[in-house]
Amino acid sequence: MWIEALAERRNPSRERFEIRDTQGEVLLVLPFSEIAEISPAPRRSPWSFGSLQKNMDQAVSLQGEVRRQIDVARKRLSETKESLARLDAIMSAQSGR
């Protein structure tokens, strides 16, 4: 049906299936575009042990980098809190004069 629509220069994604009862009443309308999108994904070959190992090594490496970045962020946050506390103490001392 898709090829026929293209041959007749119609947009196949605008076509639809209509399911009717014996009296001709429409029970269900199913756009062709939904059916085309449901088509099965292309088959992949199974993962090899080497590719799984490579992916695992990369995941471990990325996990370590994320941990390092979290540690850096925590250190910066701690330094910022200390700086704000010192600034607050200075401001308090100045307003107390």
N, C-alpha and C positions, 0 to 999 in steps of 0.2 A: 504494500500500500504506500509506503514511504517513497519508493522508486516511482510508482505511478503518479503520485502527486508532483514529484519533481519533474517528471516528463511532461506533465500538463502545466508546468510553470506555476504551481500552487505551493504555498509555504506549508510543508507537511506538519510543522509544529502547530498549525492552526486547525488541523483535522481532528476529529474526535470519533469515538465509538459511542453509539447510543444503544442502550439495552432497553427493549420494550417488552411489555406483556402481550398477551394474545389479543387484547383490544387495541393495541397500538400505542398505549400510554407509555411515555418515557419513564423508566424506573431508575436509570443510572446513566450519567454522561461521564465518560472517561476521556479527557483530552489526550491526544496522541503524544503531546510533549511529556506528559507524566510517564507514559509507557516507555518512551525513548530514554528517559533519565534513569529508569529502573534497570536498564540492561546490565547484565553481570559485568563485574570488573574483569579486566584481562587477567589470566592466570599468571602467577609468578612461580618461578622455580623455587623449590624449598631452600631455606637458608643453609649455607655451608657452615661447618664449625668455624672455619677461619673468619668468615664474615661476622658471625655471632661474637667471636672473641674480639674482633676489631671494634665492633659496636660497644661491647662491654667495657673495653679499655677506654674508649672515648667517653663513655658515660661516667666512669670512675674519675677520669681526668677533669671533666667538667664539674663534677660534684666537688672535687678538691678546690677548684678555682672559685666556685660559689662560696664554699666555706671561707676561703681566704678573703674574699670580698666582704663577706658578712663580718669577719673579724676587723677588717679595716673600718667598716662603717660603725661598728660598736666603739672602736677606739676614738674615732672622730666625734661621735656622739658624746662620749665621756669627756673628751677635751672641751667640747662646746659647753657642756653642763658646768664644768669647772670654771670656764671663762665667764659664763653668765653669773655664777655664784660670786666670783671676784668683783664683777661689775656691779652686781646688786649691793655688795658690801661697801664699795666705794661710793655708790649713789646714796646709800643709807647714811654713811658717815658724813657726806657733804650736806645732806638735808638736815642732819642733826645739829649742825653748827649754829 
